[in-house]
Amino acid sequence: MIHMVAIAGAAVVAAVLAVMLRRYHAEYGMLLSLAAGVFLLMALLNVLPQALGQVSDLLRAAALPGEYAVILFKALGICWLAQFAADSCRDAGESALASKVELAGKTAVLLTTLPLFSAVAELVTELAGV
């Protein structure tokens, strides 16, 4: 809880500073916004191992193969990276580029999860007796 309060506070302070800087030097405002985003992402990476450990424990308790966890974590990483890049593009005023980054992220998630879809299709085929 306290960690999230610190992150939210830092984000608000950075946003206010970025808006003030953009009035006089737009490029510095954008750089501050980007740097703050990277800093906040790094702060989140400190708590990420604990969360991933809990998800791994849940997957083990459900007796799911380890390859499913790898697929899940790769897809989450792709989503976070694509969202961060798209938001950074939007902050720089490049909304068309942000849309392309989001599309690339969605395509990458689809390609990453294809083995999972294949396994589900095989299971459905076995259960249906086809």
C-alpha positions as CSV (number, residue, x, y, z in Angstrom):
1,M,0.0,0.0,0.0
2,I,2.7,2.5,1.0
3,H,4.7,1.6,-2.1
4,M,1.7,2.5,-4.3
5,V,1.2,5.8,-2.5
6,A,4.9,6.7,-3.1
7,I,4.5,5.8,-6.8
8,A,1.3,7.8,-7.2
9,G,2.9,10.8,-5.4
10,A,6.0,10.7,-7.5
11,A,3.9,10.4,-10.7
12,V,1.8,13.5,-9.8
13,V,4.8,15.6,-8.9
14,A,6.5,14.6,-12.2
15,A,3.4,15.3,-14.2
16,V,3.0,18.8,-12.6
17,L,6.7,19.5,-13.3
18,A,6.4,18.3,-16.9
19,V,3.4,20.5,-17.5
20,M,5.3,23.5,-16.2
21,L,8.4,22.7,-18.2
22,R,6.4,22.2,-21.4
23,R,5.3,25.9,-21.3
24,Y,8.8,27.0,-21.9
25,H,10.7,24.0,-23.2
26,A,8.5,21.3,-24.6
27,E,11.4,18.9,-25.2
28,Y,12.4,19.1,-21.5
29,G,8.9,18.4,-20.4
30,M,8.7,15.3,-22.6
31,L,12.1,14.1,-21.3
32,L,11.1,14.6,-17.7
33,S,7.9,12.7,-18.3
34,L,9.8,9.8,-20.0
35,A,12.4,9.7,-17.3
36,A,9.8,9.7,-14.6
37,G,8.0,6.8,-16.4
38,V,11.2,4.8,-16.5
39,F,11.9,5.5,-12.8
40,L,8.4,4.4,-11.8
41,L,8.7,1.3,-13.9
42,M,12.0,0.4,-12.2
43,A,10.3,1.0,-8.8
44,L,7.6,-1.5,-9.8
45,L,10.2,-4.0,-10.9
46,N,11.4,-4.2,-7.3
47,V,8.1,-5.7,-6.2
48,L,7.6,-7.8,-9.3
49,P,9.5,-10.9,-8.1
50,Q,7.2,-11.3,-5.1
51,A,4.1,-11.1,-7.3
52,L,5.5,-13.5,-9.9
53,G,6.4,-16.0,-7.2
54,Q,2.8,-16.0,-5.9
55,V,1.5,-16.5,-9.4
56,S,4.0,-19.4,-9.9
57,D,2.8,-20.9,-6.6
58,L,-0.8,-20.7,-7.8
59,L,0.0,-22.4,-11.1
60,R,1.9,-25.2,-9.3
61,A,-1.0,-25.7,-6.9
62,A,-3.3,-26.0,-9.9
63,A,-0.9,-28.7,-11.4
64,L,-0.5,-26.8,-14.6
65,P,2.6,-27.4,-16.7
66,G,5.5,-24.9,-16.2
67,E,5.4,-23.9,-19.9
68,Y,2.0,-22.3,-19.3
69,A,3.6,-20.0,-16.6
70,V,6.3,-19.1,-19.0
71,I,3.8,-18.1,-21.7
72,L,1.8,-16.1,-19.1
73,F,4.8,-14.2,-17.9
74,K,6.0,-13.5,-21.5
75,A,2.6,-12.2,-22.4
76,L,2.5,-10.0,-19.3
77,G,5.9,-8.6,-20.1
78,I,4.9,-7.8,-23.7
79,C,1.8,-6.1,-22.5
80,W,3.6,-3.9,-20.0
81,L,6.4,-3.0,-22.4
82,A,3.9,-2.2,-25.2
83,Q,1.8,0.0,-22.9
84,F,4.8,1.9,-21.6
85,A,6.1,2.5,-25.1
86,A,2.6,3.5,-26.4
87,D,2.1,5.9,-23.5
88,S,5.5,7.4,-24.1
89,C,4.7,8.0,-27.7
90,R,1.4,9.7,-26.8
91,D,3.3,11.9,-24.3
92,A,5.5,12.9,-27.2
93,G,2.4,13.8,-29.3
94,E,2.8,10.7,-31.6
95,S,-0.6,9.1,-31.2
96,A,-0.4,7.3,-34.6
97,L,2.9,5.7,-33.6
98,A,1.4,4.8,-30.2
99,S,-1.4,2.9,-32.0
100,K,1.1,1.0,-34.0
101,V,3.1,0.0,-30.9
102,E,-0.2,-1.2,-29.3
103,L,-1.0,-3.2,-32.5
104,A,2.5,-4.7,-32.4
105,G,2.1,-5.6,-28.8
106,K,-1.2,-7.4,-29.4
107,T,0.3,-9.3,-32.3
108,A,3.3,-10.3,-30.2
109,V,1.0,-11.5,-27.4
110,L,-1.0,-13.5,-29.9
111,L,2.1,-15.1,-31.3
112,T,3.4,-15.9,-27.8
113,T,0.2,-17.5,-26.7
114,L,-0.3,-19.7,-29.9
115,P,1.2,-22.8,-28.2
116,L,-1.4,-22.4,-25.4
117,F,-4.3,-22.1,-27.9
118,S,-2.9,-25.2,-29.6
119,A,-2.9,-27.2,-26.3
120,V,-6.5,-26.1,-25.5
121,A,-7.6,-27.1,-29.0
122,E,-6.0,-30.5,-28.6
123,L,-7.7,-31.0,-25.2
124,V,-11.1,-30.0,-26.6
125,T,-10.6,-32.4,-29.6
126,E,-9.7,-35.2,-27.1
127,L,-12.7,-34.5,-24.9
128,A,-15.1,-34.3,-27.9
129,G,-13.7,-37.6,-29.3
130,V,-13.2,-36.1,-32.7
